[in-house]
């Protein structure tokens, strides 16, 4: 073979580039902890790390577990997320005195969590009861907030529906405690491991006297800061509302967004969009948190 032929053969050899695998993001570290406030133990979980922090609180009778999927997504995006069991919920203490339960008291517990973790300013968010707690935190300690995420707030339009829904549970806890205990016992037999099955069984795991005190304190106390106070809440807010839910009526979310000086409103497609089809709302929440920390 001539030198020319050899060169031609060499030139025809193709160079194959082997793509470098994209490294998988590891699951953020999750650490459970607790602290004492006013003599009662409060439980929380931290997702991820860093100095850009989001604190999430749950709905009435739910637990911090309901926010675990969102917390993990935010942690992957680079935020440190703390989910809190408010008094009377989940792994936190469950006293039987109704005067211990109120929206302002829950806000004080949330601020106490910030003090315990030595956090100066955070984004506070929540769903339903947790949404109202975020509003109370903004009223109680506005200097501690970068912003607030308010999903499904409960204001004046929801009072009647809320009473119709939760008053029977209050009566059951007071006068049919065996029924509440029976439901809790059955829930305890359900195997754990599925996110939303675990959320449901956590919610059903109630203690009659504590449940009655919780519902009495919440239903017959202050639901949210009044309109005159809401108009003064200067922290940026992301308000999420939806149609077709009498306990969390669209009108309440829409009214709240109009009341707050610096609010962005998003309409969810359903009450469970953030739970079962979370991509759109999770992206909106992540973008909002990013804006809060850039401002």
C-alpha positions as CSV (number, residue, x, y, z in Angstrom):
1,X,0.0,0.0,0.0
2,X,1.3,3.4,-1.0
3,X,1.7,6.3,1.5
4,X,-1.2,8.1,-0.2
5,X,-3.5,5.2,0.3
6,X,-2.5,4.9,3.9
7,X,-3.3,8.6,4.5
8,X,-6.7,8.2,2.9
9,X,-7.5,5.2,5.0
10,X,-6.5,7.1,8.1
11,X,-8.5,10.2,7.2
12,X,-11.7,8.1,6.9
13,X,-11.6,6.9,10.5
14,X,-14.4,8.6,12.6
15,X,-13.7,9.9,16.0
16,X,-16.4,8.7,18.5
17,X,-17.2,11.1,21.3
18,X,-18.6,9.3,24.4
19,X,-21.0,11.7,26.2
20,X,-20.2,12.5,29.8
21,X,-23.1,11.3,32.0
22,X,-25.0,14.1,33.7
23,X,-24.5,13.7,37.4
24,X,-27.7,13.0,39.3
25,X,-28.7,15.4,42.0
26,X,-28.6,13.6,45.4
27,X,-31.6,13.8,47.6
28,X,-31.2,16.7,50.1
29,X,-30.4,15.8,53.7
30,X,-33.4,15.6,56.0
31,X,-33.1,16.2,59.7
32,X,-35.8,16.0,62.3
33,X,-35.6,18.1,65.4
34,X,-37.6,19.7,68.2
35,X,-37.6,22.6,70.6
36,X,-39.6,23.8,73.6
37,X,-41.8,26.9,73.5
38,X,-43.9,27.9,76.5
39,X,-43.4,24.5,78.1
40,X,-44.5,22.5,75.0
41,X,-42.4,20.4,72.6
42,X,-42.7,21.4,68.9
43,X,-41.3,19.1,66.2
44,X,-39.9,20.1,62.8
45,X,-37.9,18.7,59.9
46,X,-35.2,20.5,57.9
47,X,-34.6,19.8,54.2
48,X,-31.3,20.9,52.6
49,X,-29.0,23.6,54.0
50,X,-28.0,27.2,53.5
51,X,-29.0,30.6,54.5
52,X,-31.9,31.0,52.2
53,X,-34.7,29.5,54.3
54,X,-38.4,28.7,53.7
55,X,-40.6,27.7,56.6
56,X,-43.8,25.8,55.8
57,X,-46.8,25.1,58.1
58,X,-49.7,22.7,57.5
59,X,-53.4,22.7,57.4
60,X,-55.8,22.1,60.3
61,X,-55.4,18.6,61.7
62,X,-52.7,17.8,59.1
63,X,-49.0,17.4,59.9
64,X,-45.7,18.7,58.5
65,X,-45.5,15.6,56.3
66,X,-48.0,17.2,53.9
67,X,-45.3,19.7,52.7
68,X,-42.5,17.1,52.3
69,X,-42.7,16.9,48.5
70,X,-42.6,20.7,48.1
71,X,-39.8,21.0,50.7
72,X,-37.7,18.5,48.8
73,X,-38.2,20.3,45.5
74,X,-37.2,23.6,47.1
75,X,-34.2,22.0,48.7
76,X,-33.0,20.7,45.4
77,X,-33.3,24.2,44.0
78,X,-30.9,25.3,46.7
79,X,-33.1,26.4,49.6
80,X,-33.1,25.2,53.2
81,X,-36.7,24.3,54.1
82,X,-38.2,23.8,57.5
83,X,-41.6,22.1,58.0
84,X,-43.2,22.6,61.5
85,X,-45.8,20.7,63.4
86,X,-47.8,23.3,65.2
87,X,-49.1,22.6,68.7
88,X,-51.7,19.9,68.7
89,X,-50.5,18.4,65.4
90,X,-48.2,15.5,64.4
91,X,-45.2,14.9,66.6
92,X,-45.7,18.1,68.6
93,X,-47.3,18.1,72.1
94,X,-51.1,18.0,72.1
95,X,-52.3,19.7,75.3
96,X,-56.0,19.6,76.1
97,X,-56.6,23.3,77.0
98,X,-58.5,25.1,74.2
99,X,-57.0,28.5,75.2
100,X,-53.6,27.3,74.0
101,X,-54.8,27.0,70.4
102,X,-55.2,30.1,68.2
103,X,-53.8,31.6,65.0
104,X,-51.8,34.2,67.0
105,X,-50.4,31.4,69.2
106,X,-49.4,29.4,66.1
107,X,-47.7,32.5,64.7
108,X,-45.7,32.9,68.0
109,X,-44.7,29.2,67.7
110,X,-43.4,29.9,64.2
111,X,-41.4,32.9,65.3
112,X,-40.1,30.8,68.2
113,X,-38.8,28.3,65.6
114,X,-36.9,31.1,63.8
115,X,-35.4,32.0,67.2
116,X,-34.5,28.4,67.9
117,X,-32.7,28.0,64.5
118,X,-31.2,31.5,64.8
119,X,-32.8,32.6,61.5
120,X,-33.1,36.4,61.1
121,X,-35.4,36.5,58.0
122,X,-37.2,33.8,56.0
123,X,-40.0,33.2,53.6
124,X,-42.9,31.8,55.6
125,X,-45.7,29.8,53.8
126,X,-48.5,27.5,54.5
127,X,-51.8,25.9,53.4
128,X,-55.2,26.7,54.8
129,X,-54.6,27.1,58.5
130,X,-50.9,27.4,57.6
131,X,-51.7,30.2,55.1
132,X,-53.4,32.1,57.9
133,X,-50.5,31.5,60.2
134,X,-48.2,33.1,57.6
135,X,-50.4,36.2,57.7
136,X,-50.3,36.3,61.5
137,X,-46.5,36.0,61.4
138,X,-46.4,38.9,58.9
139,X,-48.5,40.9,61.4
140,X,-46.6,39.8,64.5
141,X,-43.0,40.1,63.2
142,X,-42.8,41.8,59.8
143,X,-39.1,42.3,60.1
144,X,-38.5,38.5,60.1
145,X,-40.0,38.0,56.6
146,X,-38.6,38.1,53.1
147,X,-42.0,37.1,51.9
148,X,-45.0,34.7,52.4
149,X,-46.6,31.9,50.4
150,X,-50.4,31.9,51.1
151,X,-52.1,28.8,49.7
152,X,-55.9,28.5,50.2
153,X,-56.4,31.2,52.9
154,X,-59.5,31.1,55.1
155,X,-61.2,34.5,55.5
156,X,-64.8,35.7,56.0
157,X,-66.3,33.8,53.1
158,X,-65.3,30.5,54.6
159,X,-66.6,30.9,58.1
160,X,-70.0,29.2,57.6
161,X,-68.6,26.3,55.6
162,X,-65.8,25.9,58.1
163,X,-68.2,25.7,61.0
164,X,-70.4,23.2,59.1
165,X,-67.4,21.0,58.4
166,X,-65.5,21.1,61.6
167,X,-68.3,21.5,64.3
168,X,-69.4,17.8,63.8
169,X,-65.8,16.8,64.4
170,X,-65.7,18.9,67.6
171,X,-68.9,17.2,68.9
172,X,-67.5,13.8,68.0
173,X,-64.3,14.5,69.9
174,X,-66.3,15.8,72.9
175,X,-69.2,13.3,73.1
176,X,-68.0,10.3,71.0
177,X,-64.4,9.9,71.9
178,X,-64.5,6.2,71.4
179,X,-65.2,6.8,67.7
180,X,-62.2,9.1,67.4
181,X,-60.0,6.6,69.1
182,X,-61.3,3.8,66.9
183,X,-60.5,5.7,63.7
184,X,-57.0,6.4,65.1
185,X,-56.5,2.7,65.9
186,X,-57.5,1.6,62.4
187,X,-55.3,4.3,60.8
188,X,-52.4,3.0,62.9
189,X,-52.8,-0.4,61.2
190,X,-52.2,1.0,57.7
191,X,-48.7,0.3,56.4
192,X,-46.5,3.4,56.0
193,X,-44.4,4.2,52.9
194,X,-46.7,6.1,50.6
195,X,-46.6,9.9,50.8
196,X,-50.3,10.6,50.7
197,X,-51.4,7.5,52.5
198,X,-49.1,8.6,55.3
199,X,-50.6,12.1,55.3
200,X,-54.1,10.7,55.6
201,X,-53.2,8.3,58.4
202,X,-51.4,11.1,60.2
203,X,-54.5,13.2,60.0
204,X,-56.7,10.4,61.3
205,X,-54.4,9.8,64.2
206,X,-56.2,12.1,66.7
207,X,-56.6,12.1,70.5
208,X,-60.2,13.1,71.4
209,X,-59.5,15.6,74.2
210,X,-56.7,17.3,72.3
211,X,-58.6,17.3,69.0
212,X,-61.6,18.9,70.8
213,X,-59.4,21.6,72.4
214,X,-57.7,22.3,69.0
215,X,-61.0,22.7,67.1
216,X,-62.6,24.8,69.8
217,X,-59.6,27.1,70.0
218,X,-59.4,27.6,66.3
219,X,-63.1,27.8,65.3
220,X,-64.0,30.3,68.0
221,X,-60.9,32.4,67.9
222,X,-59.4,34.9,65.5
223,X,-59.3,33.4,62.0
224,X,-56.9,35.9,60.4
225,X,-55.7,39.5,60.7
226,X,-58.6,41.9,59.9
227,X,-58.7,43.8,56.7
228,X,-57.3,46.9,58.3
229,X,-54.3,45.0,59.4
230,X,-53.9,43.0,56.2
231,X,-53.6,46.3,54.2
232,X,-50.4,47.1,56.2
233,X,-48.6,43.8,55.6
234,X,-45.8,44.9,53.4
235,X,-44.0,41.6,52.8
236,X,-44.2,40.3,49.2
237,X,-46.9,37.6,49.0
238,X,-47.7,34.8,46.6
239,X,-51.4,34.0,47.0
240,X,-52.8,30.7,45.6
241,X,-56.5,30.2,45.3
242,X,-58.9,28.0,43.4
243,X,-62.6,27.4,42.6
244,X,-65.0,24.8,43.8
245,X,-64.1,24.6,47.5
246,X,-66.4,26.2,50.1
247,X,-63.9,25.9,52.9
248,X,-61.2,27.8,50.9
249,X,-63.4,29.9,48.6
250,X,-61.8,31.7,45.6
251,X,-63.3,34.9,46.9
252,X,-61.1,34.8,50.0
253,X,-57.9,34.3,48.1
254,X,-58.8,37.0,45.5
255,X,-59.8,39.4,48.3
256,X,-56.6,38.8,50.2
257,X,-54.5,39.4,47.1
258,X,-56.3,42.7,46.6
259,X,-55.8,43.7,50.3
260,X,-52.1,43.0,50.5
261,X,-49.8,45.8,49.2
262,X,-47.4,43.6,47.4
263,X,-49.2,40.4,46.2
264,X,-49.0,38.1,43.2
265,X,-52.1,35.9,42.6
266,X,-52.1,32.5,41.0
267,X,-55.3,30.5,40.4
268,X,-54.8,26.7,41.0
269,X,-56.7,24.4,38.7
270,X,-58.0,22.4,41.7
271,X,-57.6,22.2,45.5
272,X,-55.1,19.3,45.1
273,X,-53.1,20.6,42.1
274,X,-50.0,21.2,44.3
275,X,-50.3,17.7,45.8
276,X,-51.0,15.6,42.7
277,X,-49.9,17.7,39.7
278,X,-47.4,20.0,41.3
279,X,-45.1,21.0,38.5
280,X,-46.7,24.4,37.6
281,X,-47.3,25.6,41.1
282,X,-44.0,24.3,42.4
283,X,-42.2,26.3,39.6
284,X,-44.2,29.4,40.5
285,X,-43.4,29.0,44.2
286,X,-39.7,28.5,43.5
287,X,-39.6,31.6,41.2
288,X,-41.3,33.6,43.9
289,X,-38.9,32.6,46.6
290,X,-36.0,33.4,44.3
291,X,-37.4,36.9,43.8
292,X,-37.8,37.4,47.6
293,X,-34.2,36.6,48.2
294,X,-33.0,38.8,45.3
295,X,-35.0,41.9,46.5
